Amino acid sequence: MHNPKRWAAAALVGLALTSAAMLARAHEDILAPFKSPLVIGHRGGGSGYLPEHTLEAYALGIELGADFVEPDLVATRDGHLIVRHEPNLINTTNVASLPQFATRRRTVMLDGVPETGFFASDFTLSEIKQLRAIQPLPERGRAFDGLYLIPTLEEIIDLVKRKTKEKDRRIGIYPETKHPTYHQQLGLALEDRLLNVLTRAGWNHRRAPVFIQSFETANLRYLRTRTQLPLIQLVDADDIAPNGALTFAAPYDKPYDWVVSGRTGLFSDLLTPAGLAEVRTYADGIGPWKPYIRSTACIRVVAGACQDVNGDGKVNDTDRALLPATDLIARAHALGLLVHPFTFRSEQRRLASDYAGNPANEYLMFYELGVDGLFSDFADDAVAARVLFRLKTDPAYRACLVNNRCGRDGRGERD
């Protein structure tokens, strides 16, 4: 596999290979078959309805119209890539209830923070197949807990290829390398494993329907020297202060490869003019947490804390109001970078007061701001809002609907 020194050496080569013209060509090649803005099925796209990262959630996300589905990747002890949001399996599977694995519970340092649970790297793939997925979010239904298997990346690709033929429309994958430095330290580095799977699938080339994303930077620099696939730099933060400012606390303060290498700074530094210029040398776009584009502030603050202003007895996003949008999209676009923010969800408690309880209003606002795509747990809501957006902004689309001359695009929409 590889090590930090090889990452650094490869990065120097990558700088010479990347140019604005190459980025533009890559965008055209991969985006041509898709509608804009892209709807990216977060953790499958049907994860608002079914346990995330299961073949069933991916199939549902595709049925609901997702253009791309997002497999988060972690490695098993025997080197297979499985689809889980994090290496710790305790919150997304039934592993804690299985007596044969009781002795696997342990505490590890994950990106500098101690976590207790059951870790994918302690299980072989055959053992992983004994587990079943559960719903990790308490506000979502548990009726499907324990029904679905944990898929491999190969199984996701097979599903997407099959659905592409069934639906007669292009569908892609948007894999994320989860905790790459952690996996490298275990001797289970993700990057070459991912590229090997994509190569075997015939999807390691510029025209393949694949984006690769990461919250770290060194592995993206390494990948830039190994593939022409478009790369996306994810940008996180810890929380939103009452006044709308983003806050930063470990492990959500900076890319973990910066911690290991001793580099100072925060995730937000990647979105300054200098930061975006740096990202442009190795990536094709950014995936920022959506408050970087438009944040929210508490409507009423007492003693530094947000207050319940709508009388529902809870303090959440419904008690916040939108602040003016930043210029991030325009600055990224000026450098030829795509912008794919995360994560859009439809539960009422996640919607700022300005959206009046309707998730379509949030999607429409971000579409109108100019995002190139977005990550959603509810692909149906994202697609429905995109239809409204196109009706509002595209006279040719309105005209073809009126004249009944729009071609089918496989999502229940019309061209």
C-alpha positions as CSV (number, residue, x, y, z in Angstrom):
1,M,0.0,0.0,0.0
2,H,1.5,3.4,0.8
3,N,2.8,5.7,3.5
4,P,3.0,9.5,4.3
5,K,6.4,9.9,2.5
6,R,4.9,8.3,-0.6
7,W,1.9,10.6,-0.3
8,A,4.1,13.7,-0.1
9,A,6.3,12.6,-3.1
10,A,3.3,11.7,-5.2
11,A,1.7,15.1,-4.3
12,L,4.5,16.9,-6.0
13,V,3.9,15.0,-9.2
14,G,0.2,15.7,-8.9
15,L,0.8,19.5,-8.8
16,A,2.3,19.4,-12.2
17,L,-0.5,17.2,-13.6
18,T,-3.4,19.4,-12.5
19,S,-4.6,22.5,-14.4
20,A,-7.8,24.5,-14.8
21,A,-8.3,23.1,-18.2
22,M,-8.1,19.5,-16.9
23,L,-10.6,20.3,-14.2
24,A,-13.0,21.7,-16.7
25,R,-12.7,18.7,-19.0
26,A,-13.2,16.3,-16.1
27,H,-16.4,18.1,-15.1
28,E,-17.8,18.0,-18.6
29,D,-17.0,14.3,-19.0
30,I,-18.7,13.2,-15.8
31,L,-21.6,15.6,-15.6
32,A,-22.8,15.5,-19.2
33,P,-25.3,12.6,-18.6
34,F,-26.8,14.2,-15.5
35,K,-29.3,16.9,-14.6
36,S,-28.1,19.9,-12.6
37,P,-27.9,20.4,-9.7
38,L,-26.9,16.8,-8.9
39,V,-28.9,15.0,-6.2
40,I,-26.4,12.8,-4.3
41,G,-28.0,10.1,-2.1
42,H,-26.4,10.6,1.3
43,R,-25.7,7.2,2.8
44,G,-27.8,5.8,0.0
45,G,-30.4,8.4,-0.6
46,G,-33.2,6.3,1.0
47,S,-31.5,6.6,4.4
48,G,-34.3,8.9,5.6
49,Y,-36.6,5.9,5.4
50,L,-34.5,2.8,5.8
51,P,-31.3,1.9,7.8
52,E,-28.4,3.7,6.1
53,H,-25.8,2.1,3.9
54,T,-27.8,-1.0,3.0
55,L,-28.5,-2.2,-0.5
56,E,-32.2,-1.6,0.3
57,A,-31.5,2.1,1.2
58,Y,-29.4,2.5,-2.0
59,A,-32.1,0.9,-4.2
60,L,-34.7,3.1,-2.6
61,G,-32.6,6.2,-3.1
62,I,-32.2,5.4,-6.8
63,E,-36.0,4.8,-7.1
64,L,-36.5,8.2,-5.5
65,G,-34.3,9.8,-8.2
66,A,-30.8,10.1,-6.8
67,D,-28.2,10.7,-9.5
68,F,-25.3,9.5,-7.4
69,V,-25.3,7.3,-4.2
70,E,-22.7,7.8,-1.5
71,P,-20.9,4.7,-0.1
72,D,-18.8,5.5,3.0
73,L,-15.9,3.1,3.1
74,V,-14.1,1.4,6.0
75,A,-11.9,-1.7,5.9
76,T,-12.3,-5.2,7.4
77,R,-9.5,-7.1,9.0
78,D,-9.0,-9.1,5.8
79,G,-8.8,-5.9,3.7
80,H,-12.3,-5.7,2.2
81,L,-14.1,-2.4,1.8
82,I,-17.5,-2.4,3.4
83,V,-20.0,0.4,3.5
84,R,-20.4,2.0,6.9
85,H,-20.4,5.6,8.1
86,E,-17.6,5.0,10.6
87,P,-15.3,2.2,11.6
88,N,-17.1,1.8,14.9
89,L,-20.1,-0.5,14.2
90,I,-21.9,-0.1,17.5
91,N,-24.5,2.5,16.4
92,T,-25.3,1.2,12.9
93,T,-25.4,-2.6,13.4
94,N,-26.7,-5.1,15.9
95,V,-23.2,-6.2,16.8
96,A,-23.6,-5.4,20.5
97,S,-26.5,-7.9,20.8
98,L,-24.5,-10.8,19.3
99,P,-22.9,-13.0,22.0
100,Q,-20.3,-14.5,19.6
101,F,-18.7,-11.0,19.3
102,A,-19.0,-9.8,22.9
103,T,-15.2,-10.0,23.4
104,R,-14.6,-7.7,20.4
105,R,-15.7,-4.6,22.4
106,R,-12.7,-2.3,23.0
107,T,-11.6,1.3,23.1
108,V,-9.5,2.8,20.4
109,M,-8.2,6.2,19.5
110,L,-10.0,7.3,16.4
111,D,-8.6,10.6,15.0
112,G,-7.3,11.4,18.5
113,V,-10.5,10.8,20.4
114,P,-11.1,7.6,22.4
115,E,-14.1,5.5,21.2
116,T,-15.5,2.4,22.7
117,G,-17.3,-0.1,20.5
118,F,-16.8,-2.8,17.9
119,F,-14.5,-1.9,15.0
120,A,-14.7,-3.1,11.4
121,S,-11.0,-3.8,11.3
122,D,-11.4,-6.5,14.0
123,F,-13.8,-8.5,11.8
124,T,-13.4,-10.5,8.7
125,L,-15.8,-10.0,5.9
126,S,-17.5,-13.3,6.7
127,E,-18.0,-12.1,10.2
128,I,-19.4,-8.8,9.0
129,K,-22.0,-10.7,7.0
130,Q,-23.3,-12.1,10.3
131,L,-24.3,-8.5,11.3
132,R,-27.5,-6.6,10.4
133,A,-28.0,-2.9,10.0
134,I,-30.0,-0.8,12.5
135,Q,-31.2,2.8,12.4
136,P,-28.7,5.1,14.2
137,L,-30.9,8.2,14.4
138,P,-33.4,8.1,17.3
139,E,-36.0,10.3,15.5
140,R,-36.3,7.8,12.6
141,G,-38.3,4.6,12.7
142,R,-36.9,1.3,13.9
143,A,-39.2,-1.1,12.0
144,F,-36.5,-2.3,9.7
145,D,-33.8,-2.8,12.3
146,G,-32.1,-6.2,12.0
147,L,-33.4,-7.0,8.5
148,Y,-30.6,-5.9,6.1
149,L,-27.0,-7.0,5.5
150,I,-23.9,-4.8,5.5
151,P,-22.8,-4.5,1.9
152,T,-19.4,-4.3,0.3
153,L,-18.4,-1.7,-2.2
154,E,-18.5,-4.3,-5.0
155,E,-22.1,-5.1,-4.1
156,I,-23.0,-1.4,-4.3
157,I,-21.4,-1.1,-7.7
158,D,-23.2,-4.2,-9.0
159,L,-26.5,-2.7,-7.7
160,V,-25.9,0.7,-9.4
161,K,-24.9,-0.9,-12.7
162,R,-28.0,-3.1,-12.6
163,K,-30.3,-0.1,-11.8
164,T,-28.6,1.9,-14.6
165,K,-29.9,-0.6,-17.1
166,E,-33.3,-1.0,-15.5
167,K,-33.9,2.7,-15.3
168,D,-32.2,3.5,-18.6
169,R,-30.4,6.5,-17.0
170,R,-26.9,7.1,-15.8
171,I,-26.4,6.5,-12.1
172,G,-23.1,7.0,-10.3
173,I,-21.3,6.4,-7.0
174,Y,-19.7,9.0,-4.7
175,P,-17.5,7.0,-2.3
176,E,-15.9,8.6,0.7
177,T,-12.7,7.3,2.3
178,K,-13.5,7.3,6.0
179,H,-10.7,8.1,8.4
180,P,-7.9,7.4,5.9
181,T,-5.0,8.1,8.3
182,Y,-6.5,5.8,10.9
183,H,-6.8,3.0,8.3
184,Q,-3.3,3.7,7.1
185,Q,-1.9,3.3,10.6
186,L,-3.7,-0.1,10.8
187,G,-2.0,-1.3,7.6
188,L,-5.4,-1.1,5.9
189,A,-5.0,2.0,3.7
190,L,-8.2,2.6,1.7
191,E,-7.0,4.5,-1.4
192,D,-5.4,1.7,-3.5
193,R,-8.1,-0.7,-2.4
194,L,-10.7,1.6,-3.6
195,L,-9.0,2.2,-7.0
196,N,-8.5,-1.5,-7.4
197,V,-12.2,-2.2,-7.0
198,L,-13.1,0.6,-9.4
199,T,-10.5,-0.6,-11.9
200,R,-12.0,-4.1,-11.8
201,A,-15.4,-2.6,-12.3
202,G,-14.2,-0.6,-15.3
203,W,-14.8,2.7,-13.5
204,N,-11.3,4.1,-12.9
205,H,-11.3,6.6,-15.8
206,R,-12.4,10.2,-16.3
207,R,-15.7,9.3,-17.9
208,A,-16.7,6.9,-15.2
209,P,-19.7,7.9,-13.0
210,V,-17.6,8.3,-9.9
211,F,-16.6,11.1,-7.5
212,I,-14.2,10.4,-4.6
213,Q,-14.4,12.5,-1.5
214,S,-12.5,12.8,1.8
215,F,-12.3,15.1,4.8
216,E,-8.5,14.6,4.8
217,T,-6.1,16.2,2.3
218,A,-3.0,14.0,2.0
219,N,-5.0,11.0,0.7
220,L,-6.7,13.2,-1.9
221,R,-3.3,14.5,-3.0
222,Y,-2.1,10.9,-3.3
223,L,-5.3,9.9,-5.3
224,R,-4.7,12.8,-7.7
225,T,-1.5,11.1,-8.9
226,R,-3.3,7.7,-9.3
227,T,-6.6,8.5,-11.0
228,Q,-8.3,10.9,-13.3
229,L,-11.6,10.6,-11.4
230,P,-12.8,13.9,-9.9
231,L,-11.9,14.4,-6.3
232,I,-13.9,16.4,-3.7
233,Q,-12.4,18.0,-0.6
234,L,-14.9,17.8,2.2
235,V,-14.9,20.7,4.8
236,D,-16.4,20.2,8.2
237,A,-16.9,22.1,11.5
238,D,-18.1,21.2,15.0
239,D,-21.2,23.3,15.6
240,I,-22.9,26.6,15.0
241,A,-22.8,29.2,17.8
242,P,-25.9,31.2,18.7
243,N,-24.8,34.1,16.5
244,G,-24.3,31.8,13.5
245,A,-20.5,31.6,13.6
246,L,-19.1,28.1,13.1
247,T,-17.2,26.5,16.0
248,F,-14.3,24.1,15.9
249,A,-13.5,21.3,18.3
250,A,-11.6,18.1,17.8
251,P,-12.1,15.9,15.9
252,Y,-14.1,18.3,13.7
253,D,-11.7,21.2,13.8
254,K,-9.2,20.2,11.0
255,P,-8.3,17.3,8.7
256,Y,-6.7,14.6,10.8
257,D,-3.7,14.3,8.5
258,W,-2.9,17.9,9.6
259,V,-2.9,16.8,13.2
260,V,-0.5,14.0,12.4
261,S,1.8,16.1,10.3
262,G,1.7,19.1,12.7
263,R,0.1,21.5,10.3
264,T,-1.8,24.3,12.1
265,G,-5.1,25.7,11.0
266,L,-8.8,24.8,10.8
267,F,-11.1,23.3,8.2
268,S,-12.3,26.9,7.5
269,D,-8.8,27.7,6.2
270,L,-9.5,25.5,3.2
271,L,-12.2,28.0,2.2
272,T,-10.2,31.2,2.3
273,P,-8.9,32.5,-1.1
274,A,-5.5,30.9,-0.4
275,G,-7.2,27.7,0.8
276,L,-9.4,27.3,-2.3
277,A,-6.4,27.9,-4.5
278,E,-4.6,25.1,-2.6
279,V,-7.5,22.8,-3.0
280,R,-7.6,23.5,-6.7
281,T,-4.1,22.0,-7.1
282,Y,-5.4,18.5,-6.2
283,A,-9.2,18.4,-6.2
284,D,-12.1,19.2,-8.5
285,G,-14.5,20.6,-6.0
286,I,-15.4,21.1,-2.4
287,G,-18.1,19.5,-0.2
288,P,-18.7,22.1,2.6
289,W,-21.0,21.7,5.5
290,K,-24.0,23.8,4.4
291,P,-23.6,26.6,7.1
292,Y,-20.4,27.6,5.3
293,I,-22.7,28.8,2.5
294,R,-25.6,30.1,4.6
295,S,-25.7,29.8,8.3
296,T,-28.4,30.4,10.9
297,A,-28.5,32.4,14.1
298,C,-30.7,31.8,17.2
299,I,-33.8,34.1,17.1
300,R,-33.6,34.7,20.9
301,V,-30.5,34.2,23.1
302,V,-30.5,34.3,26.9
303,A,-27.2,34.0,28.8
304,G,-25.5,32.9,25.7
305,A,-27.9,30.1,25.0
306,C,-30.6,29.7,22.3
307,Q,-34.2,29.8,23.5
308,D,-37.3,27.9,22.4
309,V,-39.2,30.6,20.5
310,N,-41.9,28.5,18.8
311,G,-43.2,26.9,22.0
312,D,-42.7,23.3,21.2
313,G,-40.6,22.7,24.3
314,K,-37.4,22.0,22.3
315,V,-34.5,24.0,21.1
316,N,-33.4,23.1,17.6
317,D,-33.1,24.5,14.1
318,T,-36.7,25.7,14.1
319,D,-35.6,28.3,16.6
320,R,-33.0,29.8,14.3
321,A,-33.2,32.2,11.4
322,L,-31.2,32.4,8.2
323,L,-28.2,34.8,8.0
324,P,-27.1,36.3,4.6
325,A,-25.4,33.9,2.3
326,T,-21.6,34.0,2.0
327,D,-19.8,34.4,-1.3
328,L,-18.2,30.9,-1.1
329,I,-20.0,29.5,-4.1
330,A,-18.9,32.3,-6.4
331,R,-15.3,32.2,-5.2
332,A,-15.1,28.4,-5.7
333,H,-16.7,28.6,-9.1
334,A,-14.2,31.4,-10.1
335,L,-11.5,28.8,-9.6
336,G,-13.3,26.1,-11.5
337,L,-14.3,24.1,-8.4
338,L,-17.6,22.3,-8.0
339,V,-19.6,22.9,-4.8
340,H,-21.6,20.0,-3.3
341,P,-22.8,20.9,0.3
342,F,-24.0,18.4,2.9
343,T,-26.3,17.3,4.5
344,F,-30.0,18.0,3.7
345,R,-32.7,16.3,5.8
346,S,-36.4,16.7,5.9
347,E,-37.3,16.3,9.6
348,Q,-39.0,19.5,10.9
349,R,-36.4,19.9,13.7
350,R,-33.7,20.3,11.1
351,L,-35.3,23.2,9.2
352,A,-34.7,26.8,10.0
353,S,-37.7,28.9,10.8
354,D,-37.5,30.7,7.4
355,Y,-38.3,27.4,5.6
356,A,-41.8,27.3,7.3
357,G,-41.5,23.5,7.9
358,N,-41.1,22.7,4.2
359,P,-37.8,21.1,3.1
360,A,-38.5,22.2,-0.5
361,N,-37.8,25.8,0.6
362,E,-34.3,24.9,1.8
363,Y,-33.5,23.0,-1.4
364,L,-34.8,25.8,-3.6
365,M,-32.7,28.4,-1.7
366,F,-29.5,26.4,-2.2
367,Y,-30.3,25.6,-5.8
368,E,-30.8,29.3,-6.4
369,L,-27.5,30.2,-4.7
370,G,-25.8,28.1,-7.4
371,V,-24.7,24.8,-5.8
372,D,-23.7,22.2,-8.4
373,G,-25.2,19.4,-6.3
374,L,-26.0,18.4,-2.7
375,F,-26.2,15.5,-0.4
376,S,-29.6,14.4,0.8
377,D,-31.0,11.6,3.0
378,F,-34.3,12.1,1.2
379,A,-33.6,12.0,-2.5
380,D,-37.3,12.3,-3.4
381,D,-37.5,15.8,-1.7
382,A,-34.4,16.9,-3.4
383,V,-35.6,15.8,-6.8
384,A,-39.0,17.3,-6.4
385,A,-37.5,20.6,-5.4
386,R,-35.2,20.5,-8.4
387,V,-38.3,20.2,-10.7
388,L,-39.7,23.3,-9.1
389,F,-36.3,25.0,-9.5
390,R,-36.1,24.2,-13.2
391,L,-39.7,25.3,-13.8
392,K,-38.8,28.6,-12.1
393,T,-35.5,29.2,-13.9
394,D,-35.5,27.4,-17.2
395,P,-37.9,28.8,-19.9
396,A,-37.1,25.9,-22.3
397,Y,-38.0,23.4,-19.6
398,R,-41.4,25.1,-19.0
399,A,-42.0,25.3,-22.8
400,C,-41.3,21.6,-23.4
401,L,-43.7,20.7,-20.6
402,V,-46.4,22.8,-22.1
403,N,-45.9,21.3,-25.5
404,N,-45.5,17.8,-24.2
405,R,-42.2,17.4,-26.0
406,C,-39.8,16.7,-23.1
407,G,-37.9,13.5,-23.3
408,R,-38.0,11.1,-20.3
409,D,-34.9,11.2,-18.1
410,G,-35.8,8.2,-16.0
411,R,-36.8,10.1,-12.8
412,G,-40.4,10.9,-13.5
413,E,-39.2,14.3,-14.8
414,R,-39.1,15.4,-18.4
415,D,-36.2,16.9,-20.2
